[in-house]
Amino acid sequence: MSARWLHIVGIGEDGMDGLTPATRAVVEAAEVIVGGDRHHSLAANITAERLAWPSPFDALIDQLRALQGRRVVVLATGDPLWFSVGARIGRALPPDQITYHPQLSAFQLAAARMGWSLADVETLTVHGRPVEQMIAFIQPAQRLLILTTGAETPTQIARFLTERGFGRSPMTVLASMGGTEEQRFDGVAESWSHDVPAFNTLAVECVAAPDAALLPRVPGLADELFHHDGTMTKQEVRAATLAKLMPMRGALLWDIGAGCGSVAVEWMRAARYARAIGIEPRADRRAMAAENALALGTPKLKVIAGEAPAALEGLEAPDAVFIGGGLSEESFAAAWAALRPLGRLVANAVTLESEARLMALHAAHGGQLVKLQVNRAEPVGGLTGWRPLMPVTQWSLVKR
């Protein structure tokens, strides 16, 4: 077993005084301490070589590897494995070389200040990440604890809430929790006007107005929530499609013929950290997909220009593939070859020509074939009648 030369220490606003005696001894015995300016100030008066976070931050792993053989401490805020640097280091270095020393996290402190049970709260971070990703979590009666990006973040989130009919939601910013300079700012989203410190945690209790937008994370958002040109996977078919694609935590979807991105966006909303790459030849539709991704809380949707199979070359292997346009034997073969074991592939066809190709693929490869027919009630003069949408033939299979 390798010697545990690297210690990742969570530290709070109370600095060295808040550490257990054993953890304090580890920090005091360090030869090298790595952290941000704030972390170094919380652990002052220790005779160790001091290193700042590297730039770019991804160089941190190489920096740490070069220090192996010395007594190294990395200082992080709170719990180093909860939306913090410890998780990144742990993915890159062998676990038997690292010892973690957790401190109370900002989430735990914020929940205690608010009197909220952590089991009933969504914990999010937008620190160093697009703020728009919190939009997917705006739900009636939902409590959110959010690690923010900076002083401007609460105002941005207040705007997101207000625009979606949640303007009456109480908001609380908590800063310097556990220290002598702890601060608290209370307000509501629609009138939020506080100037707050850059390093803070935001608590939101979502309160929906009668006309609030309902954006569940279960697939099947209303068509009108998407900017589209009429060519899109409609709500009912989209819900059935996502059910067969089976979104899972951290999984990657290829959305071939992405159009306005409705399937990719709903895939990313449906599971934590789910990712998607949309492949779309038309620039106007790529622009719509990017707009929808921002508006619906999936700003990390990647949309690339091109057509399958050529555009698939070099992409990260997917966990699921949706072919909504450009179905061919060649595009299927390329997608199927790249798909990970237990990956899911779903292809939808509307025209007779694409249905014929889909049925031939089903005959050759198996899977499940279904016909989806949706009728929507619409006005017919002064009365109401059923108006059918174009039927969709759907083929799905799992790679085993």
KOLFI-533467 format. One record per atom (N, C-alpha, C, O): residue in one letter; x, y, z. Coordinates in steps of 0.2 Angstrom, whole numbers, plus 5000, padded with zeros to 4 digits. Each point is the difference from the previous one (the first is absolute). Example, Ala and Ser with C-alpha at 12.3 -4.5 7.8 and 13.67 -1.06 7.14 Angstrom:
A506649725039/A499650065000/A500450065000/A500549995003/S499350064993/S500450065001/S499650055003/S500350065001/
This chain:
M500449945000/M499650065000/M500450065000/M500550015004/S499450044992/S500350065000/S500050045006/S499450005003/A501150044999/A499950055006/A499550054998/A500050034995/R499649995010/R499650064999/R500350065001/R500150035006/W500250004989/W500450065000/W499650064999/W500250065002/L499249944996/L499650064998/L499450005005/L499649955001/H500350115002/H499450015005/H499650054997/H500350064999/I499149935000/I499550054998/I499650025006/I499649965002/V500550115000/V499750025006/V499450054999/V500250054997/G499249945005/G499550055000/G500150055006/G500149985006/I499850084992/I500150055006/I499550054999/I499750024995/G500150015011/G499450045000/G500250075002/G500650025000/E498950035001/E500250075001/E500350005007/E500350065001/D499749895003/D500350015007/D500749974999/D500450005005/G499949994989/G500749984999/G500249945004/G499749955001/M500950065001/M500449945004/M499649985006/M500049955002/D499750105001/D499649995007/D499549954999/D499849975004/G499950034989/G499449954999/G500249934998/G499649965000/L501150035000/L500249934998/L500149965006/L500150025005/T499849914994/T500149955005/T500850005002/T500450024996/P499849975010/P500749995002/P500449964995/P500550024998/A499249935000/A500449954995/A500150044993/A500550004997/T499050035001/T500050034993/T500550075001/T500350014995/R499650025010/R500450065001/R500849985000/R500450034997/A499749915006/A500749985000/A500349984993/A500550014999/V499049964997/V500249994993/V500250064997/V500550014996/V499150055004/V500150064997/V500750035003/V500450034996/E499749975010/E500650035003/E500649964998/E500550035000/A499449914998/A500649964998/A500250004993/A500449974998/A499150064998/A500150004993/A500650044997/A500350045003/E500049934992/E500650034997/E499750054994/E500450054999/V499149934998/V499750044995/V499250015001/V499749955002/I500150114998/I499350015000/I499750034994/I500350054998/V499249924999/V499750034993/V499350025002/V499649975003/G500250094994/G499450035001/G499950074997/G500550024997/G498950015004/G499950064998/G500250055005/G500249985005/D499850094993/D500250055005/D499649995006/D500350015006/R499149984994/R499550005005/R500249945005/R500050015006/H500249944991/H500249945004/H500650015004/H500149985006/H500450054990/H500650015003/H500050055006/H500349995005/S499250064995/S499950055005/S499749975006/S500150025006/L499549924993/L499749975005/L500549955004/L499849985006/A500750014991/A500549955003/A500750045000/A500549974998/A499550095005/A500650045000/A500549975006/A499849965004/N500850074996/N500549985005/N500249935000/N500249975005/I499850004989/I500349935000/I500650014995/I499950024994/T500649955008/T500650004996/T500049944995/T500349955001/A499450074993/A500049954995/A500050044993/A499950065000/E500449904995/E500050034994/E499350014997/E499549965001/R500350104997/R499350024998/R500050004992/R500450034997/L499149945001/L499850004993/L499350024998/L499649975004/A500350074992/A499350024998/A499749954995/A500449964997/W499050055002/W499749964995/W500350014993/W500150064998/P500149894998/P500350024994/P499550034995/P499449995000/S500950044994/S499550024995/S500349984993/S500650014999/P499149954997/P499349985002/P499949955005/P500549965002/F498950035001/F499949965006/F500149934999/F500249965004/D499750024990/D500149934998/D500749975001/D500249955000/A500350105000/A500749995001/A500149975008/A500649985001/L498950035003/L500149985007/L500349935001/L500449985004/I499349974992/I500249935001/I500749994998/I500449965004/D499950074991/D500749994998/D500450045006/D500549975001/Q499350085001/Q500350035006/Q500149965006/Q500550005003/L498949964999/L500049965005/L500549944999/L500349985005/R499649994989/R500549944999/R500750025001/R500449965002/A499850104996/A500750025000/A500250015008/A500650005001/L498950005003/L500250015007/L500049935004/L500150005006/Q499749954991/Q500049935003/Q500749995004/Q500550014997/G499449965009/G500649995004/G500150055005/G500449995005/R499250074995/R500050055005/R499450005004/R499549974997/R500550065008/R499350005004/R499650064998/R500250065001/V499349934995/V499650054996/V499350005003/V499749955001/V500150115000/V499350025002/V499750044995/V500350054998/V499149935000/V499650044996/V499450035004/V499649965003/L500350114997/L499550025004/L499450024996/L500050034995/A499449955007/A499450014997/A499550035005/A500150005006/T499350024991/T499550035004/T499549945002/T499749974996/G500250035011/G499549955002/G500249934999/G500549975002/D499049994995/D500149934998/D500350004993/D499750024995/P500949955005/P500450014994/P499749954994/P500350004995/L499349955007/L499749964995/L499350024998/L499649964997/W500150095005/W499350034999/W500150064995/W500150055003/F499849944991/F500150054995/F500750045001/F500050065000/S500549915001/S500650035002/S500649964997/S499949954996/V500750085005/V500649984996/V500249935002/V500349964996/G499550015010/G500249935002/G499749954995/G500449954999/A499050064998/A499849954995/A500450004994/A500149944997/R500150125001/R500450004993/R500749965002/R500249964995/I500150065010/I500649965002/I499949935001/I500449964997/G499150025006/G499949935001/G499949964994/G500149945000/R499650094995/R499949974993/R500749994997/R500049954995/A500550095006/A500650004997/A500649965003/A500449974997/L499650035010/L500549965004/L499749945003/L499450005002/P501149954999/P499749945004/P499850025007/P500350045003/P499149934999/P499750025006/P500449985006/P500050035005/D500549924994/D500449985006/D500650055001/D500449995004/Q499650064992/Q500550055001/Q499750065004/Q500450055001/I499049965000/I499650065002/I499749985007/I499749955001/T500350105003/T499650005006/T499650065000/T500250064999/Y499149945002/Y499550055000/Y499950025007/Y499949965005/H500050114996/H499950025007/H499450054999/H500150064999/P499349925001/P499450044999/P499850055006/P500149985006/Q499750074992/Q499750055005/Q499350014998/Q499749984995/L499950055009/L499350024999/L500050034993/L500350054999/S499249934997/S499950034993/S499650065001/S499650025004/A500450034990/A499650055000/A499349985000/A499550045002/F500349914995/F499349975000/F499849995007/F499450015001/Q501049955003/Q499849985006/Q499950075005/Q499550005003/L501050044996/L499950075004/L499450044998/L499650025004/A500349984989/A499450044998/A499349965002/A499650045002/A500449904997/A499449965002/A499950025008/A499450005002/A501150005002/A499950015007/A499850075001/A499550015004/R500750044992/R499850075001/R499350014998/R499650045003/M500249924992/M499350014997/M499549955004/M499450015000/G500849945004/G499649955003/G499749954995/G499549985001/W500950014994/W499749954995/W500449935001/W500650005001/S499049954997/S500349935000/S500450004993/S499750014995/L500949975006/L500449994993/L499649944996/L500150004994/A499649955009/A499749954996/A499450034996/A499849964995/D500050105006/D499450024997/D500250064995/D499650044998/V501149975001/V500250064996/V500449974994/V500449955001/E499650094994/E500449994994/E500750045001/E499950065001/T500649914999/T500750045001/T500350004993/T500149954996/L500150115002/L500250024993/L500750045001/L500150045005/T500349964990/T500550054999/T500050034994/T499949974994/V500250105005/V500150034994/V500650045001/V500250054996/H500349935008/H500650035001/H500549984994/H500149945000/G500150114996/G500449984995/G499649964994/G500349984996/R499050025004/R499649974995/R499550054998/R499850055003/P499949934991/P499450044998/P499450015005/P499849955003/V500150114999/V499450015005/V499449974997/V499549985004/E500450024990/E499349984997/E499949925002/E499449984999/Q501149985003/Q499849945001/Q499549995006/Q499749945001/M500350115003/M499549995006/M499350014998/M499549985004/I500350044990/I499450014997/I499649935001/I499450005001/A500949954997/A499749935000/A499749985007/A499649965000/F500650085005/F499849985007/F499550045003/F499849995005/I499950064991/I499550045002/I499349975000/I499849994994/Q500049995011/Q499449965001/Q499650025006/Q500350035005/P499049974994/P499650025006/P500249975007/P500149945000/A500050105005/A500149975007/A500749975000/A500149965005/Q500350054991/Q500749975000/Q500550055004/Q500050064999/R500449915005/R500550045004/R500649984997/R500249954998/L500250115000/L500749994997/L500550035004/L499950065003/L500749914998/L500650035002/L500550004995/L500249954997/I500150115001/I500450014994/I500650035002/I500050065003/L500649914996/L500650035000/L500150054994/L499949984994/T500250085007/T500050054995/T500650014996/T500649985003/T499450064992/T500650024996/T500350065003/T500650015000/G499050045002/G500350065002/G499450055003/G499549985001/A500750085000/A499550055003/A499450014996/A499550015002/E500649984991/E499450014995/E499549955000/E499550004997/T500749945005/T499649944999/T499450005003/T499549984996/P500450045010/P499350005003/P499550044996/P499449994999/T500850074998/T499650044996/T499849974993/T499550004998/Q501049964999/Q499849964994/Q499549955002/Q499549994996/I500649975009/I499549955002/I499350035002/I499549974998/A500550095005/A499450035001/A499650024994/A499449995000/R501050034995/R499750014993/R499749944997/R499450004997/F501049945003/F499749944998/F499449985003/F499549984997/L500450035010/L499449985003/L499550044998/L499449984999/T500750095001/T499450054999/T499849994993/T499450004999/E501049984996/E499849994993/E499649944999/E499650004995/R500449955009/R499749945000/R499450005005/R499749955000/G500150115003/G499450005004/G500149985007/G499649985004/F501150024998/F500149985007/F500350065004/F500550005004/G499350064994/G500350065003/G499950015007/G500350045003/R499249935000/R499850005007/R500549965004/R499849995006/S500649974991/S500449965004/S500550035005/S500450054998/P499649935008/P500550035005/P500749984998/P500149944998/M500450115003/M500749984999/M500450035006/M499950055002/T500649914999/T500550025006/T500749984997/T500149954998/V500350105003/V500750004999/V500449995006/V499950055005/L500549904996/L500449995006/L500750014998/L500249964995/A500250085009/A500750014998/A500449995006/A499850025006/S500849954993/S500550005006/S499749965006/S500150015005/M499549934993/M499749965005/M500549975005/M500549974998/G499450045008/G500549975005/G500550045002/G500449985005/G499750084992/G500550055002/G499850065004/G499350015001/T501150035001/T499850065004/T499750054995/T499650055003/E500449954991/E499750044995/E499449984996/E499850024995/E499949935008/E499449974997/E499550054999/E499950045004/Q499849954990/Q499550054998/Q499449964997/Q500149954997/R499350085003/R499449974997/R499650064997/R499950055003/F499849934991/F499650054996/F499449974998/F500049944997/D499450085005/D499449974998/D499650054996/D500050065000/G499649914995/G499550034996/G499649954996/G500049945001/V499750094994/V499649964995/V500250014993/V500350054998/A499649904998/A500350014993/A499850064996/A500550034997/E498949985003/E499850064996/E500250075002/E500050044996/S500249965010/S500350075002/S500750005003/S500250045004/W500149904994/W500749995003/W500550064998/W500050024994/S500350015011/S500450064998/S500750015004/S500350055000/H499849895004/H500650005004/H500750004997/H500049974995/D500450075007/D500749994998/D500349955005/D500050015006/V500349934992/V500249955004/V500849994999/V500250014995/P500149955010/P500749984999/P500149954994/P499549974998/A501050034999/A500149964994/A500049925002/A499849964996/F500450035010/F500149935002/F499449985004/F500050025006/N499449954992/N499449995003/N499749944998/N500149974995/T499450015010/T499549954998/T499350025000/T499850045005/L499849944990/L499350034999/L499549955002/L500149944998/A499450085006/A499549955002/A499350034996/A499950065001/V499849904996/V499450024996/V499449955002/V500149945000/E499350095002/E499449965001/E499550024994/E499750055000/C500349904995/C499650024994/C499250005002/C499749965002/V500150104996/V499250015001/V499850024994/V500150054996/A499449915001/A499750014993/A499450045001/A499549995004/A500550064991/A499350044999/A499649954996/A500249954997/P499150075003/P499549964996/P500249994993/P499849954996/D500650105001/D500150004993/D500849984999/D500250014994/A500149965011/A500749984999/A500149944995/A499549964999/A501150044998/A500149954995/A500249945004/A500450005004/L499349944994/L500149945003/L500549964995/L499849984995/L500850015008/L500549974996/L500249945003/L500650005003/P499149944997/P500249945004/P500649974997/P500150014994/R500349965009/R500649964998/R499849944997/R500449964996/V499050015005/V499749944996/V499950034993/V499750054999/P500649914996/P499950024993/P499350014998/P499549965002/G500450084993/G499350024997/G499950075001/G499450015001/L501050044998/L499950075001/L499550024994/L500149974995/A499550085006/A499650024995/A500450034994/A500550035001/D499249964993/D500450024994/D500150075000/D500550034998/E499150015005/E500050084999/E500650025005/E500250064999/L500149905005/L500550025004/L500750004996/L500550035002/F499549944992/F500650004996/F499950054994/F499450014997/H501150025001/H500050044994/H500249954995/H500549974999/H499050034996/H500149954994/H499750024994/H499650055000/D500549924995/D499750024993/D499549954998/D499850004994/G499949975010/G499449954999/G500349934999/G499649955001/T501050044997/T500349934999/T500449985007/T500550035001/M499149935003/M500349985006/M499749945003/M499449984997/T500949995007/T499649945004/T499550025004/T500250045006/K499249954993/K499450035004/K500049975007/K500349955001/Q499450095003/Q500049985007/Q499849935002/Q500449975004/E499150004994/E499849935001/E500549954998/E500249965003/V500050054991/V500549964997/V500750015003/V500449955001/R499850115001/R500650015003/R500049975007/R500549975002/A499050035002/A499949965006/A500249934999/A500349975004/A499350004991/A500149934999/A500749984998/A500349955001/T500050104995/T500749994997/T500550005006/T500549965001/L499450095004/L500550005006/L499949945004/L500549985003/A498949994998/A499949945004/A500449954997/A500349965004/K499850034989/K500449954997/K500750015001/K500549965000/L499750115000/L500750025000/L500349995007/L500649995001/M499050015004/M500149995007/M500650055003/M500649975001/P499350095000/P500550055002/P500249975007/P499749985004/M501050034997/M500349975006/M500650055002/M500250044996/R499949965010/R500550055003/R500750004996/R500349955000/G499950114998/G500650014996/G500149964994/G500550014996/A498949975001/A500049964994/A500050054994/A499850065000/L500549924994/L500150044994/L499549984995/L500049944998/L499750104999/L499549994994/L500350034994/L500250065000/W499849904994/W500050034994/W499350024997/W499649954999/D500350114999/D499350014997/D500250024993/D500250064998/I499749894998/I500150014992/I499450034997/I499549975000/G500750084996/G499450044998/G499650045005/G499449995001/A501050055003/A499850025006/A499450064999/A499650005005/G500450034990/G499450054999/G500150055005/G500550035001/C498949995002/C500050055006/C500349975006/C500050045005/G500249904996/G500349975005/G499649985006/G500249995006/S499150004992/S499549985006/S500249945003/S499949995006/V500349964990/V500249935003/V500650015005/V500049975005/A500550064992/A500650015004/A499950045006/A500349985005/V499350074995/V499950045006/V499649965005/V500250015006/E499349964992/E499749965005/E500449945003/E499949985006/W500549994990/W500549955002/W500450035006/W500149975005/M500250094994/M500450035005/M499650025006/M500350005006/R499150024993/R499650025006/R499849945004/R499950015006/A500149934991/A499749955004/A500449965005/A499849965004/A500950054995/A500449975005/A500650045001/A500250044996/R500049965010/R500650045003/R500649994995/R500249944999/Y500150114999/Y500650004996/Y500049974994/Y500549984997/A498950005000/A499949974994/A500350054995/A499950065000/R500449914994/R500350054995/R499749984993/R499849944999/A500350104997/A499749994993/A500450044995/A500350055001/I499849914993/I500350044994/I499549994995/I499849954998/G500050114999/G499550004995/G500450014993/G500450055000/I499449914995/I500350014994/I499550024995/I499549974999/E500650094998/E499550034996/E500350044994/E500450045002/P499449954992/P500350034994/P499850084999/P500450044998/R499049975005/R499850074998/R500150055006/R499949995006/A500450074992/A500350055005/A499450035004/A500050015005/D499450004991/D499450035004/D499849955005/D499850035005/R500249914994/R499749955005/R500549995005/R499949995006/R500850024993/R500549995005/R499950065005/R500150005006/A499750064991/A499950065004/A499449995005/A500050025005/M499549954992/M499449995004/M500249955006/M499750015005/A500649944993/A500249955005/A500450045006/A499949985006/A500650064992/A500450035005/A499550055004/A500150015006/E499550034991/E499550045004/E499649965005/E499950025005/N499849924992/N499649965005/N500449975005/N499750005006/A500949984993/A500449985006/A500150055005/A500049985006/L500150084992/L500150055005/L499450025004/L500050005006/A499450004990/A499450025003/A499749945005/A499650025005/L500649924994/L499749955004/L500549965004/L499949955003/G500750084998/G500449985006/G500549954998/G500349965004/T499950034989/T500549954998/T500650044996/T500149984994/P500250075009/P500550044996/P500649964998/P500350034995/K499849915007/K500649964998/K499849964994/K500449964998/L499050044999/L499949974994/L500550024995/L500150064998/K500249894999/K500550014994/K499649994994/K499849944998/V500250114997/V499749994994/V500650014994/V500350055000/I499749904996/I500650004995/I499650004993/I499549974999/A500950064996/A499750004993/A500249934997/A500649985001/G499050004994/G500249944997/G499449954999/G499550015003/E500749944993/E499549954999/E500349935002/E500649994999/A499049965003/A500249935001/A500149974994/A499650014995/P500949945004/P500449985005/P500750045001/P500349995005/A499850054990/A500750045000/A500150045006/A500550005003/A499050035000/A500050055006/A500149965006/A500250035005/L499749904995/L500149965006/L500749985002/L500249985005/E500250034990/E500749975000/E500450055006/E500050064999/G500349905005/G500450045006/G499650025006/G500350025004/L499049974996/L499650025006/L500149955005/L500149944999/E499850085007/E500049965006/E499549954999/E499450014998/A500749925004/A499649954999/A499350015005/A500150025005/P499349974992/P499450025003/P499749945004/P500249954999/D499450075006/D499649955004/D499349994997/D499749955001/A500150104994/A499450004997/A500050044993/A500450055000/V499349934996/V499950034993/V499350014998/V499649955000/F500250114998/F499450014997/F500150024993/F500450054999/I499349924996/I500050024993/I499350034998/I499549964999/G500550105001/G499350044998/G500050024993/G499550024998/G501149984999/G500150024993/G500649974997/G500549995004/G499550004990/G500649984996/G500149925001/G500549985000/L498949995001/L500149925001/L500249974994/L499850014994/S500849955007/S500249964994/S500449945003/S500150005006/E500049954990/E500449945002/E500750025003/E500249975004/E500150084992/E500650025002/E500050045007/E500549995004/S499150054997/S499950045006/S499949955006/S500350015005/F499249954994/F499949955005/F500649965002/F500249995005/A500249984989/A500649965002/A500550045004/A500349975004/A499850094994/A500550045004/A499850015007/A500450005004/A498950024997/A499850015007/A500049945004/A500250005006/W499649944991/W500049945003/W500749975002/W500149985006/A500450034990/A500649985001/A500350055006/A500449975004/A499550094996/A500250045006/A499749995006/A500350025006/L499049964994/L499650005006/L500449955006/L500249954998/R499850075008/R500249965005/R499649945002/R499450004998/P500949955005/P499649945002/P499450035004/P500150045005/L499349934994/L499450025004/L499750064997/L499650035003/G500750004992/G499850064997/G499349994997/G499849954998/R499850115001/R499449994997/R500050054994/R500250055000/L499449924995/L500050044993/L499250004999/L499749955000/V500150114998/V499350014998/V500050044993/V500450055000/A499249934996/A499950034993/A499350014999/A499649955000/N500250114998/N499350024998/N500050014993/N500450034997/A499049955000/A499950014993/A499350034998/A499549985004/V500550074992/V499350034998/V499849984993/V499549994999/T501050024997/T499949994993/T500049934998/T500249955004/L499450034990/L500049934998/L500749974999/L500249945001/E500250114996/E500749984998/E500449985006/E500449955000/S499650095005/S500449995006/S499749945004/S500449975003/E499050024997/E499749955003/E500249934997/E500149955003/A500050054990/A500249944997/A500749985002/A500249945001/R500250114999/R500749995003/R500049985007/R500449955001/L499250085003/L500049985007/L499749925001/L500349975004/M499250014992/M499849945000/M500549954997/M500049945003/A500450084993/A500549954997/A500649995006/A500249955000/L499950115003/L500549995005/L499749965006/L500449965003/H499050044999/H499749965005/H500049934998/H500249965004/A499750024990/A500049934997/A500749985001/A500149945001/A500450104998/A500749975000/A500350005007/A500449965002/H499450095003/H500350005006/H499549995006/H500350005006/G499149994993/G499549995006/G499950065003/G500050064997/G499749935009/G499850065004/G499350015000/G499649954999/Q500150105003/Q499350015001/Q499750054995/Q500350064999/L499249934998/L499750044995/L499350025002/L499649965001/V500250114999/V499450025002/V499850054996/V500450044997/K498949975002/K499750064996/K499750045005/K499549985004/L500750094996/L499750055005/L499550044996/L500250034995/Q499249985008/Q499550044996/Q499750045006/Q499749985005/V500350094994/V499850055005/V499450044996/V500150024995/N499449995009/N499550044998/N499950065005/N499949985006/R500050084992/R499950055005/R499350044998/R499950014995/A499850005011/A499350034999/A500150084998/A500450035004/E499349994991/E500150074998/E499350034997/E499549964999/P500450105001/P499450034998/P499849984993/P500550014996/V498949985003/V499749994993/V499450044999/V499549985002/G500650084996/G499550055000/G499850025007/G500550025004/G498949974998/G499850015007/G500049945004/G499950005006/L500349944991/L500149945004/L500749985001/L500550044999/T499649905003/T500749975001/T500049934997/T499649965000/G501050034996/G500149944997/G500749975001/G500550045002/W499749904996/W500649975001/W500450024993/W499849994995/R500850045006/R500550014995/R500649965000/R500450005005/P499749954991/P500549955000/P500750044999/P500050034995/L500549955008/L500750024998/L500349944996/L499749955000/M500850064996/M500349954996/M500249945004/M500350015005/P499549934993/P500249945004/P500849994999/P500350024995/V499949965011/V500849995000/V500149925001/V499749975005/T500750014991/T500349935002/T500650005004/T500550044998/Q499549925007/Q500650015005/Q500349935000/Q499749955002/W501050054997/W500449945001/W500550015006/W500350055000/S499749905005/S500550015005/S500349935002/S499749954999/L500950055003/L500449945002/L500550025005/L500350065000/V500049895003/V500550015005/V500649964998/V499949944998/K500750085003/K500649974998/K500249955005/K500250035006/R499849914993/R500249955005/R500649964998/R500249955003/
